[in-house]
Amino acid sequence: MLVRPELALIGGLALVMMLIAARGWAGRLLIVAAGGLLPVGYQIFRMGYYGLLFPQTALAKDASGDKWGQGLIYLANFNAPYALWIPVVLLIALGAVVAAAVRVPASVGGEAAGGRERLARRLQSPRAVVVFIVVSGLIQALYWIRQGGDFMHGRVLLTPVFCLLAPVAVVPLVLPDGPLRSRDRAHLLAGASAVLWLAVAGWSLWAANSPGMGADATRVTYSGIVDERRFYSQATGHAHPLTAADYLDYPRMRAVLTAINNTPDGALLLPSGNYDQWDVVPAYPPPPPPPGVSMDTWRREIAPHTVFFTNLGMLGMNVGLNTRVIDQIGLANPLAAHTARLEDARIGHDKNLFPDWAVAEGPWLKEHPWVPPYLDEGWIKEAGVALTCPETEAMLNSIRQPLGIRRFLSNVLHSLTFTRYRIDRVPQYELQRCMLDEPALPGTPYTGLPATGP
């Protein structure tokens, strides 16, 4: 719940049930302290440290938004390879058999017990626990379908499936006992539960050998959903890529290390169309070294390197701590995270910051021929001015300025404002939003349209 806010839907409901079932105010206060102290304390820390109400990854993916259509596509994609409707039907029937075999004991205290005590007793019953975990699973599933699912096949629906399966994860075999007449019913229930259990086991064996997503498993189709494990297994040549060394065999990874070594004065590295090379935007030339320090040693100590790429994990493991890695979808890049969500983007990749912002923000040369030809000097200049927007500066200062008591309290106070804040990823539109003057642009203003002759 501290890292995945949506799990508060489960934890919060459990806490409410415990509070109702507790006897006496002392017990309730103890439950609140034990169950709420850590989450509330961490939430205050998150607001003060990051200036956000929830993790930046949730902000990057606009986890409070809705994409019902994509969510239903994701649900169908999860169901198709495994025919999940089959175990659903079987397990519902199995649950009904077990429920029919359970003898509900008479309530203790009868009508003499007060209404609160009867409610507390019901909340502590096995039936209430089953209802709680099943309802929690349904709420989780509904949330993820509303949000649009994910780009990884099946990932975010595993928690709902776990919750829905928990009540029937261990199903007792009904054995006959009691008088002869009741033994006939017990024999019937035992046979039914055994047949249904064998059916579920048979389906499990079939599903375990399912081809999964088949031919489209590693191809990004219109749905945007991919079998990520198989994708990286094929891309790296390792059956189970886990270590940093494994991911060096992914296209671009060895090339990025080569590019860093070939730019001792520093550079911004942008992904090119060729998977074996990176586009380089050189850093400003370094100042002269101190006396007694060689230029080569000096520039390698102070040279800034930044890699602009989506895959933070494999890059971060391999480029070292002196290299900054930023991503255009906003998982760790506050500028990208605070852009507006793209309605028709690949799910989980709903933000896409233009590289012009990365050039404008850093100590890089900002004119041709030092920047790649697909970047426009005008956009870079406009992005540089847009970064001076007071609201944008306040948002960036909340996480980039030194953290002290005053900054922490200010972040807590303004965390709601920072969480709601959005910028426009097109620099010129951002200038208009912030009512900033456009910079003087070299040559003909860039319109994004092809040049026309006389």
C-alpha positions in Angstrom: 0.0 0.0 0.0 3.0 2.3 0.6 4.3 1.8 -2.9 1.1 0.8 -4.8 -1.7 3.2 -3.7 -4.4 1.1 -5.3 -3.8 -1.6 -2.6 -5.3 0.9 -0.2 -8.7 -0.3 -1.6 -7.9 -3.6 0.2 -6.1 -2.3 3.2 -8.6 0.4 3.9 -11.5 -1.9 3.8 -9.7 -4.4 6.1 -9.0 -1.6 8.6 -12.7 -0.5 8.6 -13.8 -4.1 9.3 -11.3 -4.4 12.1 -12.4 -1.2 13.7 -16.1 -2.3 13.6 -15.2 -5.7 15.1 -13.0 -4.3 17.9 -14.4 -4.2 21.4 -13.8 -0.9 23.2 -12.1 2.3 22.3 -8.7 1.2 23.5 -8.7 -1.6 21.0 -9.8 0.7 18.2 -7.1 3.2 19.0 -4.5 0.4 19.0 -5.7 -0.8 15.6 -5.6 2.7 14.2 -2.1 3.2 15.5 -0.8 -0.1 14.3 -2.5 0.0 10.9 -2.3 3.6 10.1 0.9 5.0 11.7 3.3 3.7 9.0 1.1 4.5 6.0 0.2 8.0 7.3 3.8 8.7 8.3 5.1 7.6 4.9 2.4 9.6 3.1 3.6 12.8 5.0 7.2 11.9 4.0 6.2 11.4 0.4 4.4 14.8 0.3 7.4 16.5 1.9 10.2 14.8 -0.1 8.6 14.5 -3.5 6.0 17.1 -3.4 3.3 14.6 -4.6 0.3 12.9 -3.1 1.2 9.6 -4.7 4.3 8.0 -6.5 5.5 9.7 -9.6 5.0 6.5 -11.6 1.2 6.9 -10.9 1.4 10.5 -12.0 3.3 9.4 -15.2 0.6 6.9 -16.0 -2.3 9.1 -14.8 -3.5 6.3 -12.6 -6.7 8.2 -11.7 -7.7 8.5 -15.4 -10.0 6.2 -17.2 -9.6 4.2 -20.4 -12.5 1.7 -20.2 -12.1 0.5 -23.8 -8.4 -0.3 -23.4 -9.2 -2.0 -20.1 -11.6 -4.4 -21.7 -9.0 -5.1 -24.4 -6.5 -5.9 -21.7 -9.0 -8.2 -19.9 -9.7 -10.1 -23.2 -6.0 -10.3 -23.8 -5.5 -11.8 -20.4 -8.3 -14.3 -20.8 -7.7 -15.5 -24.4 -4.6 -17.7 -24.0 -5.9 -19.5 -20.9 -9.7 -19.6 -21.2 -10.0 -18.2 -17.7 -13.8 -18.4 -17.9 -13.5 -22.2 -17.5 -11.9 -22.1 -14.0 -14.3 -19.3 -13.0 -17.3 -21.5 -13.7 -15.7 -24.5 -12.0 -14.6 -22.6 -8.9 -18.0 -21.0 -8.5 -19.5 -24.5 -8.6 -16.9 -25.8 -6.2 -17.6 -22.9 -3.8 -21.3 -23.7 -3.9 -20.6 -27.4 -3.1 -18.4 -26.5 -0.1 -20.9 -23.9 1.1 -23.6 -26.6 1.0 -21.5 -28.9 3.1 -20.7 -26.3 5.8 -22.9 -26.5 8.8 -23.5 -23.0 10.2 -23.4 -23.1 14.0 -26.1 -21.4 16.0 -25.3 -17.9 17.0 -24.0 -17.5 20.5 -26.1 -15.1 22.6 -29.1 -15.1 20.3 -31.2 -12.1 20.3 -29.8 -11.0 23.7 -26.7 -9.8 22.1 -26.6 -6.1 21.1 -26.7 -5.0 17.5 -23.0 -3.9 17.5 -21.9 -7.2 19.0 -23.9 -9.2 16.4 -22.3 -7.1 13.6 -18.8 -7.6 15.1 -19.4 -11.4 15.4 -20.5 -11.5 11.7 -17.4 -9.5 10.6 -15.2 -12.1 12.4 -16.8 -15.1 10.7 -15.3 -17.1 7.9 -18.1 -15.9 5.6 -17.2 -12.3 6.2 -13.6 -12.9 5.4 -14.5 -14.7 2.2 -16.8 -11.8 1.1 -14.1 -9.3 2.0 -11.4 -10.9 -0.1 -13.7 -11.6 -3.0 -15.1 -8.0 -3.0 -11.5 -6.7 -2.7 -10.5 -8.7 -5.8 -13.5 -7.4 -7.8 -12.7 -3.8 -6.8 -9.1 -4.2 -7.9 -10.1 -5.8 -11.2 -12.6 -3.0 -11.8 -10.0 -0.3 -11.0 -7.5 -1.7 -13.5 -10.0 -2.2 -16.2 -11.1 1.4 -15.7 -7.6 2.6 -15.8 -6.8 0.8 -19.0 -4.8 -2.1 -17.8 -1.1 -2.3 -18.6 1.3 -2.8 -21.5 2.6 -6.1 -19.9 0.4 -9.1 -20.6 -1.7 -10.0 -17.5 0.5 -8.2 -14.9 -1.9 -5.9 -13.1 -4.7 -8.5 -13.0 -2.7 -11.0 -11.1 -3.6 -9.3 -7.7 -7.3 -9.5 -8.4 -7.0 -13.1 -9.5 -5.1 -13.9 -6.3 -7.8 -12.3 -4.2 -10.5 -14.2 -6.1 -8.7 -17.5 -5.8 -7.8 -17.2 -2.1 -11.1 -18.5 -0.7 -10.9 -21.6 -2.9 -7.1 -22.1 -2.8 -7.5 -24.9 -0.4 -10.8 -26.8 -0.8 -11.6 -29.6 1.7 -12.9 -32.9 0.3 -16.3 -33.5 1.8 -16.4 -36.9 3.6 -19.6 -38.7 4.6 -20.4 -38.9 8.2 -23.5 -38.9 10.4 -26.7 -40.9 10.0 -27.3 -43.1 7.0 -29.7 -40.6 5.4 -27.2 -37.7 5.6 -24.4 -40.0 4.4 -26.1 -40.1 0.9 -25.9 -36.3 0.7 -22.3 -36.3 1.9 -21.4 -39.0 -0.7 -22.9 -36.7 -3.4 -21.0 -33.6 -2.1 -17.7 -35.5 -1.9 -18.0 -36.8 -5.4 -19.0 -33.4 -6.8 -16.1 -31.7 -5.1 -13.6 -34.4 -6.3 -14.9 -34.1 -9.9 -14.7 -30.3 -9.9 -11.2 -30.4 -8.3 -10.0 -32.8 -11.0 -11.5 -30.5 -13.7 -9.6 -27.5 -12.3 -6.4 -29.5 -12.1 -6.8 -30.6 -15.7 -7.4 -27.0 -16.8 -4.3 -25.9 -14.9 -2.1 -28.4 -16.7 -3.5 -27.3 -20.1 -3.1 -23.6 -19.2 0.5 -24.2 -18.0 1.3 -25.4 -21.5 -0.6 -22.7 -23.3 1.4 -20.8 -26.1 0.4 -17.6 -24.4 0.0 -14.7 -26.8 1.4 -16.7 -29.6 2.9 -15.0 -32.6 2.1 -11.5 -31.3 3.8 -12.1 -28.0 6.8 -9.9 -28.7 5.3 -7.5 -31.2 3.8 -4.2 -30.2 0.4 -4.3 -32.0 -2.4 -1.8 -31.8 -3.4 -3.1 -28.4 0.1 -2.2 -27.1 0.2 -5.3 -24.9 3.4 -7.5 -25.0 4.8 -10.6 -23.3 7.6 -8.6 -21.7 9.6 -11.6 -20.4 9.6 -13.3 -23.8 10.4 -10.0 -25.5 13.6 -9.4 -23.4 14.5 -13.0 -23.6 14.6 -12.8 -27.4 16.2 -9.3 -27.4 19.1 -10.3 -25.1 19.5 -13.9 -26.1 19.2 -15.0 -22.5 16.3 -17.3 -21.4 16.0 -15.4 -18.1 17.8 -12.0 -18.3 18.3 -10.8 -14.7 21.8 -9.2 -14.3 23.3 -6.0 -15.7 25.6 -8.1 -17.8 22.6 -9.9 -19.4 21.2 -6.7 -20.6 24.4 -5.6 -22.2 23.3 -7.9 -25.0 20.2 -5.9 -25.6 20.5 -3.6 -28.7 21.8 -0.1 -27.7 23.3 -1.1 -24.4 26.9 -1.7 -25.5 26.5 1.1 -27.9 25.6 3.6 -25.1 28.8 2.6 -23.1 30.9 3.2 -26.3 29.2 6.6 -26.8 29.9 7.6 -23.2 33.6 6.6 -23.5 33.9 8.5 -26.9 32.6 11.8 -25.4 35.0 12.6 -22.5 33.7 16.2 -22.4 30.2 15.1 -21.8 27.1 14.7 -24.0 23.4 14.1 -24.1 22.7 10.8 -25.8 19.5 10.4 -27.8 18.3 7.1 -29.3 18.8 7.0 -33.1 17.1 4.8 -35.7 20.2 2.6 -35.7 20.2 0.3 -32.7 24.0 0.2 -32.7 24.5 3.9 -32.2 23.3 7.0 -30.4 22.8 10.5 -31.5 25.2 12.8 -29.6 24.5 16.4 -28.4 27.9 17.6 -27.1 28.2 19.4 -23.8 29.7 22.9 -23.4 33.5 22.7 -23.5 34.8 22.2 -19.9 36.8 25.0 -18.1 40.5 24.8 -17.8 41.7 22.2 -15.2 43.1 23.2 -11.8 46.9 23.3 -11.5 48.6 19.9 -11.5 45.5 18.1 -12.9 45.7 16.8 -16.5 43.0 17.9 -18.9 42.0 14.2 -19.6 41.6 13.4 -15.9 39.8 16.7 -15.2 37.2 16.5 -18.0 36.4 12.9 -17.2 35.7 13.9 -13.6 33.4 16.8 -14.4 32.0 15.7 -17.8 28.2 15.6 -17.7 26.5 12.6 -19.4 22.8 12.2 -19.7 21.0 9.4 -21.5 17.4 10.1 -22.8 15.7 6.7 -23.1 12.6 4.8 -21.9 14.3 1.8 -20.3 15.6 3.1 -17.0 16.5 -0.2 -15.4 18.9 -1.7 -17.9 20.6 1.7 -18.5 20.9 2.5 -14.8 22.5 -0.8 -14.1 25.2 -0.4 -16.8 26.1 3.3 -17.2 27.2 4.0 -13.6 26.2 6.5 -11.0 27.8 9.5 -12.7 25.5 9.3 -15.7 22.0 10.8 -15.5 19.2 8.7 -17.1 15.9 10.4 -17.9 12.9 9.0 -19.7 10.4 10.6 -22.0 7.4 8.8 -20.4 7.9 10.4 -17.0 8.7 7.5 -14.6 11.7 9.4 -13.3 11.5 12.6 -15.3 9.3 15.2 -13.6 8.8 17.3 -16.8 7.5 14.3 -18.7 5.4 13.1 -15.7 3.6 16.5 -15.5 2.6 16.6 -19.2 -1.0 15.9 -20.2 -1.9 12.3 -20.9 -2.0 11.3 -24.6 -5.4 9.7 -25.2 -4.3 7.3 -28.0 -0.8 6.5 -26.7 0.3 3.0 -25.9 -1.1 2.1 -22.4 1.5 2.6 -19.7 3.3 5.0 -22.1 0.8 7.8 -21.9 3.4 10.6 -21.7 6.0 11.3 -24.4 8.3 14.4 -23.8 10.1 15.7 -26.9 13.9 15.5 -26.7 14.0 19.3 -27.3 13.3 19.8 -23.6 16.2 17.6 -22.6 18.5 19.7 -24.9 17.1 23.0 -23.5 17.4 21.9 -19.9 21.0 20.7 -19.8 24.5 22.1 -20.5 24.4 21.1 -24.1 25.2 22.9 -27.4 21.8 23.9 -28.7 22.4 24.8 -32.4 23.1 22.9 -35.6 25.3 21.1 -36.5 25.7 20.1 -32.8 22.1 18.9 -32.4 20.6 16.1 -34.6 18.9 17.4 -37.8 15.5 16.2 -36.6 15.6 18.7 -33.7 14.7 22.3 -34.4 16.6 25.2 -32.9 13.4 27.1 -32.5 11.7 24.4 -30.4 14.9 24.2 -28.2 14.9 27.9 -27.6 11.1 27.9 -26.9 11.6 25.0 -24.5 14.3 26.9 -22.7 12.0 29.9 -22.2 9.1 27.7 -21.2 11.3 26.3 -18.4 11.2 29.7 -16.8 7.5 29.5 -16.2 7.1 30.3 -12.5 4.7 27.4 -11.8 7.1 25.0 -13.6 10.1 26.4 -11.7 8.2 26.0 -8.4 7.4 22.3 -9.2 11.0 21.5 -10.2 12.4 23.3 -7.2 10.3 21.2 -4.9 12.4 18.1 -5.8 15.7 19.6 -7.0 16.5 22.3 -4.3 18.2 21.3 -1.1 15.8 19.7 1.3 15.4 21.4 4.7 12.6 21.9 7.1 11.2 24.9 5.3 11.3 23.1 1.9 9.7 20.0 3.4 6.8 21.9 5.0 6.3 23.9 1.7 6.2 20.7 -0.3 3.6 19.2 2.1 1.5 22.3 1.8 1.7 22.5 -2.0 1.7 18.8 -2.8 -1.9 18.8 -4.1 -1.1 21.7 -6.4 2.1 20.0 -7.7 0.2 16.8 -8.2 -2.5 18.5 -10.3 0.0 20.6 -12.3 0.3 19.9 -16.0 2.5 21.4 -18.8 2.1 21.2 -22.5 4.8 19.1 -24.2 4.8 21.4 -27.3 7.0 24.3 -26.2 5.2 27.0 -28.1 1.8 26.0 -26.6 3.5 26.0 -23.2 4.7 29.6 -23.8 1.1 30.6 -24.5 -0.2 28.7 -21.4 2.3 30.6 -19.2 1.9 33.9 -21.1 5.6 34.1 -21.8 7.1 36.0 -24.8 8.5 33.9 -27.6 12.3 34.0 -28.0 13.9 35.4 -31.1 14.2 32.5 -33.5 16.9 32.1 -36.1 15.8 32.0 -39.7 12.3 31.1 -40.8 10.0 30.2 -38.0 9.4 26.5 -37.7 5.9 25.5 -38.5 6.2 21.7 -38.8 5.1 21.9 -42.4 7.2 21.1 -45.4 8.9 24.1 -47.2 7.2 25.3 -50.4 8.8 26.8 -53.4 8.0 30.1 -55.1 
